[in-house]
């Protein structure tokens, strides 16, 4: 599981929650892997690599707020989806920093 792999996937399109869950859990929604998923989201939010949001009328619409509330909302969404988003849930948009980190990793 690597944050770099998740960020690289955001170079082509917004990142679906399902991609994060798959990368962190590899199909095993054990308590340990659920905690790992939350840690990945927390790091990506707090390090300023991504912003969560939804697809709306104007395109990608950022969630309001900051990393703490985003993480609580993300956790609630994963719980609602039984930790198996399978194409459902929120999306992540790379920030300028997230894009730079993804491109730097891609070039290594």
C-alpha positions as CSV (number, residue, x, y, z in Angstrom):
1,X,0.0,0.0,0.0
2,X,1.5,3.3,-1.0
3,X,0.2,6.8,-1.0
4,X,2.4,7.4,-4.0
5,X,0.4,4.9,-6.0
6,X,-2.9,6.5,-5.1
7,X,-1.5,10.0,-5.9
8,X,-0.2,8.7,-9.3
9,X,-3.7,7.5,-10.2
10,X,-4.9,11.0,-9.6
11,X,-2.8,12.4,-12.5
12,X,-5.3,11.0,-15.0
13,X,-8.6,11.6,-13.2
14,X,-10.1,12.2,-9.8
15,X,-9.4,9.4,-7.4
16,X,-12.4,7.3,-6.4
17,X,-12.8,6.2,-2.8
18,X,-12.7,2.6,-4.1
19,X,-9.1,3.1,-5.3
20,X,-8.0,4.1,-1.8
21,X,-9.9,1.3,-0.1
22,X,-8.5,-1.3,-2.6
23,X,-4.9,0.0,-2.2
24,X,-5.1,0.0,1.6
25,X,-7.1,-3.2,2.2
26,X,-6.4,-5.4,-0.9
27,X,-9.9,-6.9,-0.6
28,X,-9.6,-7.7,3.2
29,X,-11.7,-5.4,5.2
30,X,-10.3,-6.6,8.5
31,X,-10.1,-4.1,11.4
32,X,-6.4,-3.6,10.9
33,X,-6.9,-2.8,7.2
34,X,-9.8,-0.5,7.9
35,X,-7.5,1.4,10.3
36,X,-4.9,1.5,7.6
37,X,-7.4,3.0,5.2
38,X,-8.2,5.8,7.7
39,X,-4.5,6.4,8.3
40,X,-3.9,6.8,4.5
41,X,-6.8,9.2,4.1
42,X,-5.7,11.2,7.2
43,X,-2.1,11.5,5.9
44,X,-3.3,12.6,2.4
45,X,-5.7,15.1,3.9
46,X,-3.3,16.5,6.5
47,X,-0.2,16.6,4.2
48,X,-2.4,18.6,1.7
49,X,-2.1,16.1,-1.2
50,X,-5.8,15.8,-1.8
51,X,-9.2,17.4,-1.2
52,X,-12.3,15.2,-0.9
53,X,-15.4,16.1,-2.7
54,X,-18.3,15.0,-4.9
55,X,-19.1,15.3,-8.6
56,X,-21.8,18.0,-9.0
57,X,-23.2,20.4,-11.5
58,X,-20.1,22.5,-11.7
59,X,-17.7,19.4,-11.9
60,X,-15.7,18.5,-8.8
61,X,-17.1,20.2,-5.7
62,X,-14.7,20.3,-2.7
63,X,-16.0,19.3,0.7
64,X,-16.0,22.4,2.9
65,X,-13.9,22.4,6.0
66,X,-10.5,21.0,6.9
67,X,-8.8,17.7,7.4
68,X,-10.3,16.7,10.7
69,X,-13.9,17.0,9.7
70,X,-13.1,15.5,6.3
71,X,-11.7,12.4,8.0
72,X,-14.7,12.1,10.2
73,X,-17.0,12.4,7.2
74,X,-14.8,9.9,5.2
75,X,-15.0,7.4,8.0
76,X,-18.8,7.7,8.3
77,X,-19.0,7.2,4.5
78,X,-16.9,4.1,4.6
79,X,-19.0,2.7,7.5
80,X,-22.2,3.5,5.5
81,X,-20.8,1.5,2.6
82,X,-19.7,-1.4,4.7
83,X,-16.0,-0.7,3.9
84,X,-16.6,-1.9,0.3
85,X,-17.3,1.3,-1.7
86,X,-17.3,-0.7,-5.0
87,X,-17.6,2.5,-7.1
88,X,-19.6,4.5,-4.6
89,X,-18.6,7.2,-2.2
90,X,-16.7,10.4,-2.5
91,X,-13.8,11.4,-4.8
92,X,-10.4,12.9,-4.2
93,X,-8.9,15.7,-6.2
94,X,-5.1,16.2,-6.2
95,X,-3.9,19.6,-5.0
96,X,-1.0,21.3,-6.7
97,X,1.3,19.7,-4.0
98,X,-0.3,16.3,-4.5
99,X,0.3,16.6,-8.3
100,X,4.0,17.6,-7.8
101,X,4.5,14.6,-5.4
102,X,2.8,12.2,-7.8
103,X,4.9,13.5,-10.8
104,X,8.1,13.3,-8.8
105,X,7.4,9.7,-7.8
106,X,6.5,8.9,-11.4
107,X,9.9,10.1,-12.6
108,X,11.9,8.2,-10.1
